[in-house]
Amino acid sequence: MAEYKNIMVYVETAEENPVKVGLEMLSPAKEHAEKVTAVVIGSGVADAAKKVAEAGADQVICVDSEDYKEYNLDAYATVLTQLVKDENPEAVFIGGTQDGKDIAPAVAAKLGVGCASDVLAVKAEDGEIVYTCPLYGGTVLEDVKIASTPQVATLRSGAFQKVENPSEGEVVAKEVKVPEDVIKAKITESVKEIAETINLEEAEVIVSGGRGMGSKENFALVEELANILGGVVGATRPAIEDGWVSKIHQVGQSGKIVAPKLYIACGISGATQHVSGIMNSGYIVAINKDEDAPIFDVANVGIVGDVMKVLPVMIEEIKKIKD
Ligand code: FAD
């Protein structure tokens, strides 16, 4: 018997496709609820809604309107709150993306209910859901129960697997209007280039460089390896502070929490604030000249050596395999 009758999952879209965490959240929802109702909001998102239905949601409510072409906190939170009131789910799961972290507390506040953030695991205890959340940059995990109904939770990208062998659910189109006076702030411009070139949270391969890369010129090796592997460039805070790469590449507690299949750390010591952002990676390879560097405690493969000697060899060998 599932703990809850209905869990609602808000599935964000990017470039008219459901984002990875949106589909991942369907599996814990299905595990703990008889029915999973997904919600897709946007403009031109009918195909995305179908993909969510194919990924295992029992029902997908698709709010497709020109009004929701651009993300707007006031509008999206109002629509989602309205749907929660209509559908009465016991819990609402929202992906821990930049927008998700924006919407979740707003929806919880509108409903006057509790919200768990950055959930890494969802389990059942005495017929209730318990959310496991990180504290102090992931050094401590706490189990959270939310006394209110519904419960709102943001789930971390990469913490859950997509539903295996899903059966296709139905898509229901719904119109939800938001009164003009609800919109307090509007986006006047969005810079597409940044969003398109860097998607650390969804990347399957990330090659990151730290202070051990030594200079902006040397950092080019990190970029070259990332390119060859079809991956994305990440960095530690010092590499950013030294101006080798821009802030959007930062991985860690005050950067992006990532969950690639492969994470390659080059000249990175493994400070807690960095490591807490990479713990959900499938496989970690670390290159560091100091054999006692803490990064080796979390790495699956550790290479003790000078990045300026190891990286060119890696790049050459990978090129040979690819040619
Ligand atoms: P270092 O710690 O200086 O390590 C460099 C490593 O490179 C060393 O282990 C060294 O042995 C190795 N090395 C040097 N030369 C070579 C070489 N030629 N070949 C191979 N290895 C070499 N940091 C983040 O990354 N992300 C965050 O989000 C973040 N948030 C923070 C938030 C707060 C509130 C605070 C206080 C700190 C935060 N930090 C963050 C900073 C963090 O504490 C560390 O200072 C940082 O992660 C260290 O970066 P690093 O590993 O590049 O540098």
Boltz pocket constraint, residues with backbone or C-beta under 6 A from the ligand:
constraints:
  - pocket:
      binder: B
      contacts: [[A, 209], [A, 210], [A, 211], [A, 212], [A, 213], [A, 235], [A, 236], [A, 237], [A, 238], [A, 239], [A, 250], [A, 251], [A, 252], [A, 253], [A, 254], [A, 255], [A, 256], [A, 266], [A, 267], [A, 268], [A, 269], [A, 270], [A, 271], [A, 272], [A, 273], [A, 274], [A, 277], [A, 287], [A, 288], [A, 289], [A, 290], [A, 293], [A, 305], [A, 306], [A, 307], [A, 308]]
      max_distance: 6.0
